[in-house]
Amino acid sequence: MKLLFVGDVVGKPGRKALGLLEKVIAREAIDFTVVNVENAAGGFGVTVEIFAELSKLPIDVFTSGNHIWDKKDFVPLLDDIPNLIRPANYPPGNPGRGWAIQSTPAGIPVGVLNLQGQVFMAATDSPFRVGDTCLEEMKAACPELKVVVVDIHAEATSEKQATGWWFDGRASLVIGTHTHVPTADARILPKGTAYQGDAGMTGAYEGIIGFDPKNILERFRFQTPRGMETATRDVRLCGAFVDVDEATGKARSITSIQEKLGS
């Protein structure tokens, strides 16, 4: 079977780029699609209206990260949307869930686990310890589960790599999000897990991590707050697709993708 993972959707340009999904899914014969949407509303969080728009697309599971908490009106809905997940290693009592299991059209269950890194990020529990617990819960909920995707939403490349090695042989794919810059390290780890350090963002690349350069340059120069507006040019859908042996959950191959809007 083939999985498609799409990196952080940034603002309106990123949402426009998701118009390429159907073409990519058809061309690559994709069976299951996961998209990180934590930046879908102007780069910060998700709104009710935007999620309703995204729900019309061929997306099986929506992952997120630290910005999922930014739109306060949307946060309570995290309890009500079974295929939208947030990092599992936030403290207990927060709305939402950290993993989901959905099925392909052929009835193959796919588990998706969302974790957040600790390095240079908000204080959360260990993604390694919580991740182990979540895998146990997922297997208990669906004993036949073989195919597992892990979205590690983290800042540090080393921590993302460590997560890949920790779950090697227990996940079909471990892929990083959050930094918005696609990495050139897609590979299969020794025990059969596909890995990529960062999927890259889905948004406008003529800018700085999806945003207009002017205010960000001023933030760096003057070290004082500035507003951030999404960039608008060179819009791409980025991520990876993975060929998985559904009988074992092991990955056969991983291929990074960058689809340019309008090309």
N, C-alpha and C positions, 0 to 999 in steps of 0.2 A: 504494500500500500504506500501511498505518497502523502506526506504531510507538507503543508505550507505554513511557515511562520513569518509574520509581517511585523517589522519593528515599529517603534513608537510613532503613532500618527500625530503630527504636529499641526494643529490649527486647521483652518479652512483649506490651505493648499494640500495638507495631508489627507483630508477627507475627500478632496477632489481626486487625489491619486488612487484612492480606493476604488474609483471607477474602473481601474485596470484589473481588479480582482477576477472578474468573470473571464476575461481574456486569458489571464495567467492560469486560472484553474482549468479551463478547457484545454489549453495548449499543453500543459504538463500533466493532465489527467490526475488532478489532485483529489484526494478522498476526504481530507480533513484540513480545516483552516483555523489558525489561531492568530489573533491580532492584538497587539498591545495598544490600548486606547487612552492611556492616562493623560496624554497631552492634547486630546482632541479638541478641547474648547479653548482656542487661542493660545495653546501651549500649556494650559494649567487646568487639569481636571476634565470632567465631563458634565454636561448639563442634561436635563431630562429630554429636551428637544433634540439634542445632538445624538443621544443614545437611541432615541426612537428612529432617527435617520440611519444610524449605523446598523440597527437591528434588521433593516430591510436587505442588507447585503449578505452574501453567502459566507458568513463567519460562524464557526461552530462554537468557539470559546473566545471570550474577551479577557485578556490579562491587563494588569495595571502596575502601579508602583506608588511612590511617595506622593505624587500629585493627585492621586485619586481622592484625597481628602479636601481638595481645594474648593470645590463647589459645595457649600454646606447644604443646599437644598437637595442635592443628589445623594449625599452620603447615606441617609436612611434607606434608600432604595437598594443598597448593596445586599440587604437581607432578602430582597424579593426577586432577584434576577439570578436564576441558578447557573447560567453560563457566563456570568461576569464575576471574576475573582480578583482579590487583592492579596498583597503579600501575606502569607500565612503566619509569619513570625512577628506580627504586631501583637501587643499584649491582649490577652483574653478580655472579652467584653466589648471590643470594637465591632461595629456592624460588618457584615459580609463573611465570606468564606475564603479559604486559601487554596482550595482545589476543587476541581469539577471533573466529572466523567460524562462524556457524551459519546454517541455512537456514529460511525460512518453509515452511509446509505446501505452498505452491505452488512451492517449489524456488528461491526468490530468495535468494541469499546476502546476509547482513548482517554487516558487520564491526563489532566493538565494541572501542574503544580506551580504556584507563584510564590517566589521567595524574594527577600530584599537583603542586600549586603549590609554589613555593619561598618565597614571602613569608609570614613568621610560621609556617613549617612546618619539619619536619625537613629537614636538608640532603640534597637530591637533585639529580640532574642536571637540565639544562634540559628542561622539558616541551615546548618548541618544537623543539629539536634532536632529542630522542628521539622525539617525536611524528612528525616527518618521516621518521625512519628506520623507525619502525613502519609508517607508511602504505606505504612502499616494500615492506616485507616482506609486508604484507597483500596488496598488488596482485600481488606475485610468487607468493604462495601461491594466489591466486584471481584470475586476470586479468579475469574477468567481473564482479568486485566493483564495484558502484556505490553501494550504500547503506552509509554509515558513521556510527556513533554515537560521540561522544567524551564520556566522563565526566571532567570536570576537577574533581578533588577538591582544593579550595583555600580558603584563608581570605579573601584579598583580592578584593574585587569587581573592582578594576581588572585584576588578573591574569586573572581569569575572562573579563572582556571582551576582554582582549588575546588570549586563547586562541581565543575565538570569531572574532575578526577574522583571526587567523593561519590558521585552518582554513577560512575562508569560501570556498566554492566547491569545497572538497575533502572536506567532511563534510556529511552530511545534517542532523545535529543535533550541536551542542555545548551541553552542559548541565552546570551546576555542582552539586556536592554538598559536604557537610562542615559548612556553617554552620547547617543545620537550619531556616532561615527562608526561606519561599518569596518570591521576588522578582517584582515586577510589571513585568518587562522582556521578556517573551516576544515575539519578533519574528523576521522573516526578514531576514537580512543581505543586502547588495547582490548578492552572487554566488550566493545561493540556499541558504545554510545557516540552519537554524532555530537560535535561540539563546534560552536562559534562564539568568540568572545563578545561581540556585539553585532546585533542584526542590522544596525544602522537605523536611521529614522525614515519615516515616510512623510515627506514634506519638501520644503524648498531648500535646495542645497546652495543657492547663491546668497549666502548669509552666514551666520554663526550659529551652529546647532539648530537651524530652523528659524532664526530670528534676524530681523533687520540689523546690520552691523552698527549703525550710528550710535544708538544708545548703549549697546554692549561695550563698544570701544570707550565710550565716556565712563562707564562703570569701572573699567579696568584702569583708565587713566587717572580718574579723580577719586576712586574708592568711595563713592557715594551712590545711593540708590537712583535708578533710572527706570522708567517704564520700558516694557519690552513688547514689540510688535512683530508678528510673524513676517518672515521674508515671503516673497511671492514668485521668484523665478527659479528655473531649473528644478522643477518638481519631479520627484521620483518616488516610486514604491520600492522599498528595500526589505530584504529579509533572506530567507533561505528555504529551499525545499529539500526534503529528506525522503529517501526510499528506505522503507522499513520492512523487515520480515515480520509479518503480523503473528506468525506462529511462535516466534521467540522474543520479539520486541527489539531485536538487534538491528542497528542501522546498516544498510548496505552502502549508502553514499549520501553525501551532503553537498549541495551546490548553492553558493551565494547568488542572489539575484539583485539587479537594479533595473527596474523598468521605468523609463522616462516618459512622463505624461506628454502626449502629443507626438511621440516618435512612431 
